[in-house]
Amino acid sequence: MTRVKTLTLFLSALALATPALAAEEHGVEAMAAPLFHIGPLPVNNSMLMTWIVALVLIVVVRLVVRKPQLIPTRGQAVIESVLEGIRDVVDPIIGHRAIKATFPLLIALFVYILIQNWSGLVPGVGTILMRSHQTGEWMELVRPGAADMNGTIALSLCAFTAGLILVLRFAGVKTILVDVFGNKADKNDLPALVYYPLSLVFIAVGFLELISIFFARPISLSFRLYGNIFGGENLMHSMSAISRWGLPLPFYFMELLVGLVQAFVFTLLIAVYIGLLTNHGDGHEHPPGDSAHPPSH
């Protein structure tokens, strides 16, 4: 009960500390605002937030874990418990052969997206304004990386590129081509007059599958993550504009849940896309000394 009261007071303080100026004037801009340039590269407020989150993650993990020990410290035990829980979920999806190489990608995606999603609840993120030197208009100093469409698209492309490399490594080109363009019917169940023309149908479907893999899947991941986080930012700004005294508090709990769910869904879908090609035949593999059939007596 004491912990619940402490958490409630903490979130109340966050809600009261969040300024409503940005929401009252213009709400959340659909596009991230450029802050400065590094050579020809413009750096916007969402990019700045991604760098801050990455730096915080590196520092926190190093401070909590320090040097891994055989008998884990409290911080190391917490992190190991989180890692084991997520691994238990994705192991059957990815398959035993590829899980060791794939898990670092998945856990990095989950933790990074989760902290990015929750960063919008930190007082000042999305509400501290600065005047643009170019236009003279007020703009947000920092905003969550997932509240910018460019950020979610870049994240999806990086995740899919890494996933494709893992698929090529553990499945191979032949498995990919057979899975995408191969005839899914059983040759023994169909006459040749039906089976071979059906192969042409599956080849045509394979090209549609390629469109789904390289276009539909990254776009759907990007839009889902962006829409939920950007919508949450607008909601929090709107509630703060109506009343800064307690009204935003229930929505903090909702945004904590939404941020967790969206990070988990993004990571799980990437695991499914990889496992569709890397998990072939794992169910038929048995460790040494194990037998698929019990010995007969």
Backbone as CSV, one residue per row, in Angstrom:
resi,resn,N_x,N_y,N_z,CA_x,CA_y,CA_z,C_x,C_y,C_z
1,MET,0.839,-1.203,0.000,0.000,0.000,0.000,0.875,1.254,0.000
2,THR,1.984,1.216,0.772,2.887,2.360,0.828,3.492,2.647,-0.536
3,ARG,3.843,1.578,-1.274,4.420,1.764,-2.601,3.412,2.360,-3.563
4,VAL,2.157,1.942,-3.461,1.116,2.492,-4.328,0.936,3.975,-4.062
5,LYS,0.911,4.372,-2.773,0.766,5.780,-2.433,1.955,6.586,-2.929
6,THR,3.149,6.027,-2.789,4.349,6.729,-3.259,4.300,6.936,-4.761
7,LEU,3.910,5.881,-5.520,3.816,5.996,-6.971,2.761,7.019,-7.372
8,THR,1.613,7.039,-6.648,0.548,8.001,-6.958,1.015,9.426,-6.734
9,LEU,1.717,9.671,-5.621,2.230,11.009,-5.345,3.267,11.431,-6.372
10,PHE,4.099,10.481,-6.786,5.131,10.786,-7.776,4.510,11.185,-9.108
11,LEU,3.517,10.403,-9.559,2.870,10.725,-10.829,2.062,12.011,-10.735
12,SER,1.504,12.305,-9.568,0.808,13.572,-9.382,1.769,14.735,-9.521
13,ALA,2.968,14.565,-8.966,3.980,15.612,-9.101,4.376,15.809,-10.549
14,LEU,4.492,14.683,-11.294,4.813,14.800,-12.714,3.719,15.549,-13.454
15,ALA,2.479,15.211,-13.146,1.369,15.860,-13.840,1.326,17.353,-13.541
16,LEU,1.592,17.737,-12.283,1.551,19.147,-11.919,2.747,19.898,-12.468
17,ALA,3.860,19.179,-12.657,5.069,19.846,-13.134,5.088,20.018,-14.631
18,THR,4.139,19.421,-15.340,4.138,19.498,-16.799,3.469,20.788,-17.258
19,PRO,4.193,21.688,-17.908,3.584,22.933,-18.364,2.576,22.675,-19.458
20,ALA,1.571,23.524,-19.550,0.535,23.382,-20.565,0.678,24.399,-21.676
21,LEU,1.788,25.159,-21.694,1.940,26.229,-22.669,1.892,25.725,-24.089
22,ALA,2.597,24.622,-24.371,2.632,24.111,-25.737,1.264,23.679,-26.196
23,ALA,0.510,23.001,-25.356,-0.814,22.535,-25.730,-1.765,23.680,-25.947
24,GLU,-1.658,24.740,-25.115,-2.570,25.861,-25.239,-2.329,26.632,-26.532
25,GLU,-1.075,26.666,-26.978,-0.770,27.475,-28.149,-0.977,26.717,-29.445
26,HIS,-0.381,25.531,-29.557,-0.431,24.865,-30.861,-0.492,23.352,-30.776
27,GLY,-0.530,22.781,-29.575,-0.547,21.334,-29.478,0.774,20.739,-29.917
28,VAL,0.739,19.508,-30.354,1.946,18.820,-30.795,2.047,18.920,-32.316
29,GLU,3.161,19.427,-32.788,3.359,19.543,-34.226,3.486,18.152,-34.844
30,ALA,2.950,18.007,-36.052,3.005,16.708,-36.724,4.432,16.340,-37.119
31,MET,5.257,17.340,-37.387,6.634,17.095,-37.810,7.595,17.614,-36.753
32,ALA,8.711,16.898,-36.585,9.739,17.344,-35.652,10.406,18.607,-36.194
33,ALA,10.762,19.508,-35.284,11.341,20.789,-35.680,12.861,20.707,-35.660
34,PRO,13.535,21.189,-36.714,15.003,21.192,-36.717,15.559,22.191,-35.706
35,LEU,16.570,21.766,-34.944,17.179,22.614,-33.928,18.475,23.240,-34.413
36,PHE,19.337,22.431,-35.034,20.607,22.914,-35.537,21.085,21.957,-36.611
37,HIS,22.222,22.248,-37.222,22.782,21.425,-38.291,24.183,20.959,-37.911
38,ILE,24.481,19.720,-38.241,25.841,19.194,-38.180,26.283,19.005,-39.627
39,GLY,26.984,19.991,-40.153,27.273,19.994,-41.585,25.968,20.150,-42.352
40,PRO,25.718,19.285,-43.336,24.454,19.368,-44.068,23.295,18.645,-43.379
41,LEU,23.591,17.933,-42.263,22.577,17.119,-41.602,21.797,17.942,-40.580
42,PRO,20.479,18.109,-40.787,19.676,18.805,-39.768,19.379,17.877,-38.586
43,VAL,19.500,18.418,-37.408,19.203,17.664,-36.187,17.929,18.254,-35.585
44,ASN,16.867,17.419,-35.525,15.603,17.914,-34.980,15.442,17.508,-33.525
45,ASN,14.347,17.948,-32.912,14.151,17.697,-31.488,13.915,16.232,-31.160
46,SER,13.380,15.453,-32.101,13.217,14.015,-31.864,14.561,13.290,-31.910
47,MET,15.418,13.685,-32.847,16.752,13.090,-32.910,17.532,13.376,-31.630
48,LEU,17.412,14.598,-31.129,18.110,14.944,-29.899,17.641,14.063,-28.752
49,MET,16.332,13.783,-28.712,15.803,12.935,-27.642,16.303,11.497,-27.776
50,THR,16.424,10.992,-28.993,16.937,9.629,-29.180,18.378,9.522,-28.695
51,TRP,19.175,10.550,-28.922,20.561,10.539,-28.447,20.605,10.574,-26.921
52,ILE,19.732,11.376,-26.325,19.701,11.457,-24.855,19.301,10.109,-24.260
53,VAL,18.265,9.469,-24.832,17.809,8.174,-24.329,18.908,7.132,-24.479
54,ALA,19.580,7.099,-25.626,20.658,6.131,-25.834,21.773,6.335,-24.813
55,LEU,22.132,7.589,-24.558,23.184,7.875,-23.579,22.753,7.458,-22.175
56,VAL,21.507,7.747,-21.814,21.006,7.372,-20.492,21.004,5.854,-20.330
57,LEU,20.578,5.122,-21.361,20.559,3.665,-21.287,21.959,3.101,-21.069
58,ILE,22.925,3.618,-21.802,24.308,3.134,-21.670,24.822,3.379,-20.253
59,VAL,24.594,4.585,-19.750,25.099,4.934,-18.420,24.402,4.110,-17.337
60,VAL,23.059,3.989,-17.427,22.301,3.277,-16.389,22.687,1.803,-16.349
61,VAL,22.780,1.164,-17.529,23.137,-0.256,-17.562,24.538,-0.475,-16.999
62,ARG,25.464,0.417,-17.335,26.821,0.267,-16.820,26.860,0.452,-15.304
63,LEU,26.065,1.379,-14.783,26.061,1.620,-13.342,25.362,0.497,-12.590
64,VAL,24.270,-0.044,-13.165,23.498,-1.075,-12.477,24.230,-2.410,-12.489
65,VAL,24.726,-2.782,-13.653,25.349,-4.099,-13.788,26.815,-4.071,-13.379
66,ARG,27.509,-2.995,-13.773,28.955,-2.905,-13.568,29.637,-4.143,-14.163
67,LYS,30.429,-4.843,-13.382,31.065,-6.067,-13.860,30.191,-7.252,-13.492
68,PRO,29.685,-8.029,-14.496,28.806,-9.174,-14.185,29.498,-10.149,-13.228
69,GLN,28.749,-10.642,-12.256,29.277,-11.544,-11.247,28.523,-12.865,-11.276
70,LEU,29.191,-13.916,-10.817,28.566,-15.230,-10.760,27.384,-15.215,-9.799
71,ILE,27.557,-14.569,-8.656,26.450,-14.326,-7.740,25.968,-12.906,-8.014
72,PRO,24.845,-12.753,-8.713,24.468,-11.426,-9.212,24.108,-10.456,-8.097
73,THR,24.425,-9.199,-8.346,23.963,-8.137,-7.469,22.470,-7.905,-7.700
74,ARG,21.873,-7.020,-6.911,20.437,-6.777,-7.051,20.120,-6.203,-8.440
75,GLY,20.921,-5.231,-8.884,20.689,-4.654,-10.202,20.882,-5.671,-11.315
76,GLN,21.938,-6.471,-11.206,22.187,-7.506,-12.213,21.069,-8.535,-12.224
77,ALA,20.541,-8.880,-11.047,19.450,-9.860,-10.975,18.186,-9.334,-11.638
78,VAL,17.902,-8.048,-11.464,16.714,-7.468,-12.098,16.836,-7.521,-13.606
79,ILE,17.986,-7.113,-14.125,18.186,-7.103,-15.578,18.157,-8.523,-16.132
80,GLU,18.788,-9.466,-15.427,18.784,-10.852,-15.891,17.376,-11.429,-15.894
81,SER,16.554,-11.060,-14.929,15.172,-11.551,-14.887,14.378,-11.041,-16.077
82,VAL,14.572,-9.768,-16.420,13.884,-9.203,-17.589,14.332,-9.904,-18.857
83,LEU,15.634,-10.114,-18.975,16.172,-10.784,-20.169,15.634,-12.202,-20.296
84,GLU,15.617,-12.941,-19.203,15.132,-14.318,-19.244,13.652,-14.378,-19.582
85,GLY,12.875,-13.441,-19.050,11.449,-13.433,-19.345,11.158,-13.196,-20.816
86,ILE,11.876,-12.229,-21.409,11.665,-11.945,-22.831,12.191,-13.094,-23.684
87,ARG,13.301,-13.685,-23.281,13.844,-14.811,-24.056,12.895,-16.001,-24.046
88,ASP,12.254,-16.268,-22.926,11.294,-17.379,-22.859,10.124,-17.171,-23.823
89,VAL,9.787,-15.903,-24.077,8.684,-15.614,-24.990,9.097,-15.813,-26.442
90,VAL,10.282,-15.343,-26.817,10.679,-15.342,-28.228,11.418,-16.608,-28.653
91,ASP,11.902,-17.400,-27.696,12.649,-18.608,-28.055,11.836,-19.564,-28.934
92,PRO,10.580,-19.891,-28.582,9.820,-20.794,-29.466,9.508,-20.173,-30.829
93,ILE,9.509,-18.863,-30.912,9.198,-18.189,-32.181,10.410,-18.199,-33.107
94,ILE,11.568,-17.869,-32.567,12.782,-17.763,-33.386,13.353,-19.131,-33.706
95,GLY,13.319,-20.059,-32.763,13.950,-21.360,-32.943,15.286,-21.408,-32.230
96,HIS,15.694,-22.601,-31.843,16.901,-22.758,-31.040,18.168,-22.403,-31.804
97,ARG,18.170,-22.596,-33.098,19.394,-22.328,-33.858,19.715,-20.840,-33.927
98,ALA,18.699,-20.004,-34.032,18.927,-18.583,-34.286,18.721,-17.701,-33.062
99,ILE,18.228,-18.238,-31.963,17.869,-17.390,-30.830,19.084,-16.701,-30.229
100,LYS,20.215,-17.375,-30.175,21.390,-16.784,-29.538,21.865,-15.550,-30.284
101,ALA,21.828,-15.578,-31.601,22.266,-14.429,-32.392,21.183,-13.372,-32.506
102,THR,19.919,-13.768,-32.424,18.807,-12.841,-32.635,18.399,-12.114,-31.365
103,PHE,18.585,-12.749,-30.212,18.092,-12.172,-28.965,18.684,-10.799,-28.655
104,PRO,19.996,-10.547,-28.866,20.507,-9.186,-28.601,19.781,-8.113,-29.404
105,LEU,19.418,-8.410,-30.654,18.654,-7.452,-31.452,17.290,-7.199,-30.832
106,LEU,16.601,-8.260,-30.430,15.244,-8.119,-29.907,15.226,-7.385,-28.575
107,ILE,16.140,-7.713,-27.673,16.136,-7.055,-26.370,16.536,-5.598,-26.513
108,ALA,17.446,-5.292,-27.456,17.824,-3.897,-27.681,16.637,-3.098,-28.219
109,LEU,15.883,-3.686,-29.143,14.699,-3.016,-29.674,13.671,-2.761,-28.576
110,PHE,13.411,-3.778,-27.766,12.388,-3.655,-26.732,12.738,-2.560,-25.727
111,VAL,13.943,-2.596,-25.189,14.326,-1.633,-24.159,14.390,-0.223,-24.740
112,TYR,14.972,-0.108,-25.929,15.110,1.222,-26.550,13.744,1.837,-26.839
113,ILE,12.835,1.060,-27.451,11.510,1.589,-27.780,10.723,1.894,-26.509
114,LEU,10.847,1.036,-25.493,10.120,1.251,-24.245,10.527,2.580,-23.600
115,ILE,11.820,2.832,-23.491,12.280,4.072,-22.863,11.919,5.272,-23.722
116,GLN,12.004,5.121,-25.042,11.595,6.212,-25.923,10.114,6.534,-25.722
117,ASN,9.286,5.514,-25.628,7.847,5.734,-25.444,7.560,6.431,-24.114
118,TRP,8.248,5.995,-23.079,8.011,6.573,-21.751,8.665,7.937,-21.579
119,SER,9.593,8.287,-22.460,10.292,9.562,-22.302,9.344,10.748,-22.424
120,GLY,8.228,10.579,-23.141,7.272,11.668,-23.275,6.567,12.019,-21.986
121,LEU,6.658,11.151,-20.962,6.019,11.411,-19.673,6.935,12.163,-18.714
122,VAL,8.181,12.366,-19.099,9.118,13.112,-18.262,8.787,14.595,-18.365
123,PRO,8.645,15.300,-17.251,8.335,16.733,-17.311,9.351,17.498,-18.163
124,GLY,8.844,18.305,-19.056,9.686,19.104,-19.934,9.789,18.563,-21.337
125,VAL,9.633,17.243,-21.494,9.701,16.651,-22.834,8.414,16.989,-23.574
126,GLY,8.539,17.730,-24.653,7.387,18.147,-25.442,6.715,19.402,-24.938
127,THR,7.183,19.961,-23.800,6.530,21.144,-23.246,7.482,22.320,-23.050
128,ILE,8.790,22.074,-22.970,9.756,23.167,-22.897,9.949,23.705,-24.303
129,LEU,9.712,24.990,-24.493,9.731,25.594,-25.816,10.951,26.492,-25.985
130,MET,11.377,26.650,-27.216,12.430,27.586,-27.587,12.022,28.258,-28.887
131,ARG,12.525,29.460,-29.099,12.170,30.207,-30.297,13.128,29.861,-31.435
132,SER,12.572,29.544,-32.597,13.375,29.199,-33.756,14.085,30.437,-34.291
133,HIS,15.384,30.283,-34.603,16.142,31.391,-35.168,15.730,31.670,-36.610
134,GLN,15.185,30.662,-37.293,14.824,30.824,-38.700,13.437,31.430,-38.875
135,THR,12.440,30.901,-38.173,11.057,31.348,-38.356,10.575,32.279,-37.254
136,GLY,11.257,32.286,-36.122,10.821,33.107,-35.014,9.675,32.502,-34.229
137,GLU,9.212,31.299,-34.603,8.111,30.651,-33.912,8.634,29.790,-32.762
138,TRP,7.751,29.553,-31.789,8.097,28.698,-30.663,8.008,27.227,-31.087
139,MET,8.968,26.435,-30.649,8.976,25.010,-30.969,9.484,24.235,-29.762
140,GLU,9.194,22.934,-29.757,9.591,22.071,-28.647,11.095,21.842,-28.670
141,LEU,11.697,21.889,-27.495,13.131,21.627,-27.412,13.428,20.150,-27.634
142,VAL,12.650,19.266,-26.988,12.790,17.824,-27.189,11.398,17.214,-27.263
143,ARG,11.277,16.118,-28.008,10.038,15.358,-28.092,10.402,13.896,-28.284
144,PRO,9.532,12.950,-27.898,9.880,11.528,-28.007,10.244,11.144,-29.440
145,GLY,11.241,10.273,-29.566,11.670,9.843,-30.896,10.572,9.145,-31.668
146,ALA,9.713,8.391,-30.973,8.631,7.667,-31.644,7.477,8.575,-32.036
147,ALA,7.492,9.842,-31.603,6.462,10.793,-32.008,6.817,11.477,-33.314
148,ASP,7.875,11.032,-33.952,8.294,11.549,-35.255,8.267,10.400,-36.254
149,MET,7.540,10.577,-37.352,7.421,9.511,-38.346,8.775,9.101,-38.914
150,ASN,9.680,10.056,-39.086,11.011,9.720,-39.595,11.730,8.754,-38.653
151,GLY,11.545,8.959,-37.350,12.200,8.088,-36.386,11.670,6.675,-36.420
152,THR,10.351,6.511,-36.519,9.785,5.160,-36.537,10.098,4.441,-37.846
153,ILE,10.120,5.173,-38.953,10.485,4.551,-40.236,11.935,4.080,-40.200
154,ALA,12.827,4.933,-39.691,14.236,4.548,-39.602,14.416,3.344,-38.683
155,LEU,13.670,3.316,-37.584,13.759,2.186,-36.657,13.286,0.898,-37.325
156,SER,12.187,0.965,-38.071,11.669,-0.221,-38.756,12.651,-0.720,-39.813
157,LEU,13.237,0.197,-40.570,14.183,-0.202,-41.618,15.430,-0.847,-41.015
158,CYS,15.914,-0.287,-39.918,17.086,-0.880,-39.262,16.762,-2.272,-38.727
159,ALA,15.581,-2.418,-38.112,15.187,-3.717,-37.571,15.022,-4.744,-38.677
160,PHE,14.409,-4.348,-39.798,14.209,-5.287,-40.902,15.527,-5.639,-41.580
161,THR,16.432,-4.688,-41.698,17.737,-4.984,-42.300,18.505,-5.987,-41.446
162,ALA,18.517,-5.765,-40.134,19.181,-6.712,-39.235,18.492,-8.070,-39.278
163,GLY,17.156,-8.071,-39.332,16.431,-9.334,-39.423,16.724,-10.082,-40.703
164,LEU,16.849,-9.351,-41.824,17.162,-9.990,-43.102,18.542,-10.637,-43.076
165,ILE,19.494,-9.966,-42.437,20.840,-10.534,-42.316,20.798,-11.836,-41.517
166,LEU,20.029,-11.851,-40.437,19.910,-13.060,-39.619,19.208,-14.176,-40.380
167,VAL,18.178,-13.832,-41.152,17.468,-14.837,-41.943,18.396,-15.446,-42.985
168,LEU,19.169,-14.614,-43.668,20.114,-15.124,-44.666,21.171,-16.020,-44.016
169,ARG,21.547,-15.685,-42.795,22.579,-16.467,-42.114,22.071,-17.833,-41.682
170,PHE,20.859,-17.891,-41.126,20.381,-19.137,-40.538,19.419,-19.910,-41.439
171,ALA,18.816,-19.266,-42.417,17.904,-19.973,-43.323,18.521,-20.181,-44.697
172,GLY,19.203,-19.165,-45.211,19.808,-19.284,-46.527,18.859,-18.841,-47.628
173,VAL,19.438,-18.561,-48.778,18.667,-18.056,-49.913,17.678,-19.105,-50.408
174,LYS,18.094,-20.365,-50.449,17.220,-21.419,-50.969,15.947,-21.548,-50.135
175,THR,16.095,-21.540,-48.819,14.920,-21.652,-47.943,13.983,-20.477,-48.143
176,ILE,14.538,-19.284,-48.312,13.710,-18.091,-48.518,12.934,-18.205,-49.819
177,LEU,13.618,-18.604,-50.896,12.945,-18.706,-52.199,11.847,-19.769,-52.171
178,VAL,12.127,-20.902,-51.532,11.115,-21.958,-51.447,9.929,-21.505,-50.617
179,ASP,10.203,-20.807,-49.534,9.121,-20.359,-48.667,8.253,-19.310,-49.351
180,VAL,8.859,-18.439,-50.142,8.104,-17.361,-50.775,7.437,-17.821,-52.063
181,PHE,8.183,-18.534,-52.916,7.672,-18.879,-54.247,7.289,-20.354,-54.390
182,GLY,7.624,-21.173,-53.404,7.398,-22.611,-53.541,5.934,-22.995,-53.520
183,ASN,5.662,-24.155,-54.110,4.305,-24.710,-54.134,3.996,-25.287,-52.752
184,LYS,2.979,-24.764,-52.100,2.650,-25.194,-50.735,1.785,-26.459,-50.712
185,ALA,1.319,-26.903,-51.872,0.477,-28.104,-51.927,1.344,-29.359,-51.844
186,ASP,0.728,-30.447,-51.433,1.412,-31.735,-51.353,1.301,-32.430,-52.709
187,LYS,2.469,-32.740,-53.286,2.496,-33.333,-54.621,1.823,-34.699,-54.643
188,ASN,1.849,-35.405,-53.531,1.248,-36.740,-53.488,-0.276,-36.693,-53.427
189,ASP,-0.824,-35.544,-53.046,-2.280,-35.448,-52.898,-2.966,-34.888,-54.135
190,LEU,-2.195,-34.387,-55.085,-2.788,-33.759,-56.272,-2.251,-34.402,-57.536
191,PRO,-3.062,-34.498,-58.561,-2.556,-34.983,-59.861,-1.628,-33.947,-60.481
192,ALA,-0.735,-34.431,-61.330,0.252,-33.545,-61.948,-0.412,-32.431,-62.746
193,LEU,-1.598,-32.732,-63.340,-2.301,-31.731,-64.145,-2.733,-30.534,-63.309
194,VAL,-2.915,-30.753,-62.012,-3.309,-29.659,-61.109,-2.091,-29.081,-60.378
195,TYR,-1.181,-29.950,-59.992,-0.065,-29.527,-59.144,0.850,-28.524,-59.863
196,TYR,1.254,-28.816,-61.098,2.218,-27.943,-61.776,1.621,-26.597,-62.186
197,PRO,0.391,-26.528,-62.718,-0.189,-25.191,-62.927,-0.366,-24.416,-61.629
198,LEU,-0.580,-25.134,-60.506,-0.722,-24.460,-59.224,0.587,-23.790,-58.798
199,SER,1.687,-24.337,-59.289,2.979,-23.715,-58.971,3.063,-22.306,-59.524
200,LEU,2.461,-22.089,-60.701,2.465,-20.745,-61.288,1.686,-19.768,-60.407
201,VAL,0.624,-20.263,-59.796,-0.164,-19.408,-58.899,0.663,-19.004,-57.681
202,PHE,1.398,-19.965,-57.119,2.202,-19.655,-55.941,3.363,-18.727,-56.291
203,ILE,3.888,-18.818,-57.493,4.941,-17.884,-57.914,4.384,-16.463,-57.968
204,ALA,3.180,-16.314,-58.525,2.551,-14.996,-58.567,2.267,-14.472,-57.159
205,VAL,1.806,-15.365,-56.282,1.554,-14.969,-54.895,2.863,-14.581,-54.209
206,GLY,3.965,-15.223,-54.609,5.260,-14.917,-54.017,5.670,-13.473,-54.243
207,PHE,5.367,-12.930,-55.426,5.696,-11.521,-55.681,4.866,-10.596,-54.785
208,LEU,3.621,-10.970,-54.542,2.811,-10.193,-53.597,3.378,-10.299,-52.181
209,GLU,3.903,-11.474,-51.855,4.517,-11.664,-50.548,5.751,-10.784,-50.387
210,LEU,6.525,-10.617,-51.473,7.692,-9.739,-51.417,7.280,-8.297,-51.140
211,ILE,6.177,-7.864,-51.744,5.674,-6.514,-51.482,5.290,-6.378,-50.013
212,SER,4.673,-7.428,-49.473,4.304,-7.404,-48.060,5.531,-7.344,-47.165
213,ILE,6.567,-8.123,-47.508,7.762,-8.190,-46.670,8.523,-6.878,-46.669
214,PHE,8.748,-6.309,-47.854,9.637,-5.153,-47.965,8.920,-3.807,-47.868
215,PHE,7.600,-3.789,-47.975,6.889,-2.522,-47.926,5.807,-2.508,-46.845
216,ALA,4.882,-3.465,-46.903,3.731,-3.427,-45.995,4.157,-3.603,-44.537
217,ARG,5.042,-4.546,-44.263,5.426,-4.801,-42.874,6.168,-3.622,-42.245
218,PRO,7.213,-3.069,-42.893,7.864,-1.896,-42.270,6.929,-0.713,-42.111
219,ILE,6.067,-0.478,-43.104,5.155,0.661,-43.018,4.153,0.469,-41.888
220,SER,3.616,-0.738,-41.757,2.633,-0.980,-40.688,3.273,-0.828,-39.310
221,LEU,4.501,-1.321,-39.139,5.189,-1.148,-37.865,5.436,0.322,-37.564
222,SER,5.850,1.068,-38.575,6.146,2.488,-38.388,4.892,3.263,-38.007
223,PHE,3.813,3.049,-38.753,2.586,3.796,-38.518,1.968,3.436,-37.170
224,ARG,2.025,2.151,-36.794,1.425,1.735,-35.519,2.132,2.400,-34.350
225,LEU,3.454,2.349,-34.355,4.218,2.934,-33.255,4.058,4.450,-33.230
226,TYR,4.181,5.078,-34.393,4.054,6.532,-34.465,2.661,6.990,-34.040
227,GLY,1.636,6.339,-34.556,0.269,6.755,-34.260,-0.059,6.692,-32.784
228,ASN,0.366,5.620,-32.119,0.050,5.477,-30.696,0.812,6.476,-29.840
229,ILE,2.086,6.696,-30.120,2.882,7.604,-29.296,2.525,9.051,-29.597
230,PHE,2.360,9.391,-30.867,1.978,10.759,-31.222,0.589,11.087,-30.684
231,GLY,-0.331,10.120,-30.771,-1.661,10.331,-30.214,-1.614,10.523,-28.708
232,GLY,-0.761,9.754,-28.023,-0.624,9.910,-26.587,-0.059,11.265,-26.202
233,GLU,0.905,11.756,-26.992,1.450,13.087,-26.740,0.371,14.155,-26.861
234,ASN,-0.445,14.065,-27.891,-1.530,15.026,-28.064,-2.534,14.944,-26.918
235,LEU,-2.818,13.703,-26.481,-3.759,13.523,-25.378,-3.239,14.171,-24.104
236,MET,-1.964,13.939,-23.775,-1.402,14.510,-22.562,-1.378,16.033,-22.625
237,HIS,-1.057,16.585,-23.793,-1.052,18.036,-23.938,-2.467,18.601,-23.776
238,SER,-3.440,17.914,-24.345,-4.817,18.393,-24.263,-5.326,18.362,-22.825
239,MET,-5.039,17.280,-22.104,-5.486,17.184,-20.718,-4.787,18.234,-19.843
240,SER,-3.515,18.491,-20.111,-2.795,19.506,-19.343,-3.316,20.900,-19.642
241,ALA,-3.761,21.122,-20.877,-4.310,22.425,-21.240,-5.650,22.673,-20.555
242,ILE,-6.436,21.626,-20.349,-7.734,21.775,-19.672,-7.525,22.049,-18.188
243,SER,-6.655,21.239,-17.579,-6.391,21.420,-16.149,-5.045,20.795,-15.822
244,ARG,-4.183,21.583,-15.175,-2.876,21.065,-14.763,-2.953,20.399,-13.399
245,TRP,-4.088,20.444,-12.737,-4.197,19.984,-11.357,-4.956,18.666,-11.280
246,GLY,-4.262,17.580,-11.561,-4.817,16.249,-11.336,-5.440,15.581,-12.542
247,LEU,-5.960,16.347,-13.497,-6.626,15.724,-14.644,-5.696,14.849,-15.474
248,PRO,-4.452,15.228,-15.725,-3.574,14.349,-16.531,-3.155,13.066,-15.828
249,LEU,-3.348,12.983,-14.487,-2.813,11.843,-13.727,-3.287,10.486,-14.236
250,PRO,-4.601,10.244,-14.461,-5.010,8.908,-14.942,-4.402,8.545,-16.290
251,PHE,-4.136,9.566,-17.099,-3.603,9.294,-18.433,-2.121,8.946,-18.389
252,TYR,-1.438,9.288,-17.287,-0.065,8.821,-17.124,-0.026,7.301,-17.038
253,PHE,-0.949,6.737,-16.254,-1.004,5.285,-16.137,-1.326,4.647,-17.494
254,MET,-2.253,5.259,-18.244,-2.612,4.714,-19.547,-1.435,4.764,-20.504
255,GLU,-0.684,5.876,-20.509,0.456,6.004,-21.410,1.598,5.079,-21.018
256,LEU,1.746,4.798,-19.724,2.740,3.805,-19.303,2.405,2.440,-19.904
257,LEU,1.127,2.081,-19.872,0.690,0.804,-20.429,0.830,0.795,-21.950
258,VAL,0.430,1.874,-22.606,0.527,1.943,-24.070,1.981,1.847,-24.510
259,GLY,2.872,2.547,-23.822,4.288,2.482,-24.178,4.853,1.082,-24.046
260,LEU,4.458,0.373,-22.977,4.918,-1.005,-22.779,4.368,-1.926,-23.859
261,VAL,3.083,-1.811,-24.144,2.450,-2.686,-25.137,3.050,-2.458,-26.520
262,GLN,3.245,-1.210,-26.897,3.775,-0.925,-28.229,5.213,-1.412,-28.392
263,ALA,6.026,-1.280,-27.346,7.392,-1.812,-27.412,7.377,-3.327,-27.551
264,PHE,6.484,-3.985,-26.804,6.391,-5.440,-26.866,5.864,-5.903,-28.221
265,VAL,4.845,-5.224,-28.762,4.272,-5.612,-30.052,5.301,-5.446,-31.168
266,PHE,6.015,-4.333,-31.181,7.042,-4.113,-32.205,8.084,-5.225,-32.156
267,THR,8.588,-5.514,-30.957,9.622,-6.542,-30.812,9.091,-7.921,-31.184
268,LEU,7.875,-8.228,-30.757,7.304,-9.547,-31.033,7.078,-9.747,-32.529
269,LEU,6.627,-8.721,-33.232,6.394,-8.851,-34.675,7.713,-9.043,-35.431
270,ILE,8.755,-8.337,-35.017,10.063,-8.559,-35.632,10.512,-9.998,-35.404
271,ALA,10.283,-10.516,-34.192,10.638,-11.906,-33.896,9.839,-12.870,-34.765
272,VAL,8.558,-12.593,-34.970,7.720,-13.461,-35.811,8.205,-13.444,-37.248
273,TYR,8.519,-12.266,-37.777,8.982,-12.164,-39.162,10.281,-12.936,-39.372
274,ILE,11.170,-12.884,-38.377,12.425,-13.634,-38.487,12.159,-15.130,-38.320
275,GLY,11.339,-15.475,-37.332,11.088,-16.885,-37.037,10.338,-17.615,-38.128
276,LEU,9.575,-16.896,-38.964,8.871,-17.551,-40.064,9.827,-18.283,-40.993
277,LEU,11.086,-17.818,-41.056,12.060,-18.432,-41.959,13.177,-19.169,-41.223
278,THR,13.469,-18.778,-39.990,14.578,-19.426,-39.278,14.136,-20.606,-38.424
279,ASN,12.841,-20.760,-38.208,12.366,-21.792,-37.289,11.944,-23.060,-38.002
280,HIS,12.329,-23.229,-39.260,11.977,-24.436,-39.999,12.765,-25.625,-39.475
281,GLY,12.052,-26.674,-39.121,12.718,-27.930,-38.777,13.205,-28.025,-37.361
282,ASP,13.044,-26.950,-36.543,13.511,-27.031,-35.158,12.746,-28.056,-34.340
283,GLY,11.524,-28.266,-34.716,10.727,-29.230,-33.965,11.189,-30.657,-34.163
284,HIS,12.064,-30.879,-35.163,12.539,-32.241,-35.425,13.935,-32.482,-34.888
285,GLU,14.510,-31.444,-34.236,15.851,-31.588,-33.714,15.797,-32.015,-32.253
286,HIS,16.689,-32.894,-31.878,16.707,-33.376,-30.504,18.136,-33.336,-29.997
287,PRO,18.325,-32.994,-28.752,19.667,-32.939,-28.198,20.291,-34.318,-28.160
288,PRO,21.635,-34.377,-28.064,22.303,-35.665,-27.990,21.794,-36.493,-26.828
289,GLY,21.596,-37.782,-27.075,21.115,-38.665,-26.050,19.611,-38.721,-25.934
290,ASP,18.958,-37.770,-26.633,17.495,-37.753,-26.603,16.979,-38.436,-27.849
291,SER,15.849,-39.047,-27.748,15.280,-39.764,-28.899,13.874,-39.298,-29.124
292,ALA,13.506,-39.235,-30.386,12.155,-38.792,-30.727,11.129,-39.825,-30.306
293,HIS,11.559,-41.077,-30.186,10.632,-42.151,-29.821,11.176,-42.873,-28.608
294,PRO,10.326,-43.262,-27.690,10.814,-44.001,-26.505,11.293,-45.385,-26.926
295,PRO,12.284,-45.913,-26.248,12.797,-47.233,-26.605,11.749,-48.292,-26.377
296,SER,11.744,-49.257,-27.254,10.775,-50.374,-27.135,11.349,-51.434,-26.213
297,HIS,10.480,-52.077,-25.479,10.890,-53.133,-24.531,10.384,-54.485,-25.039
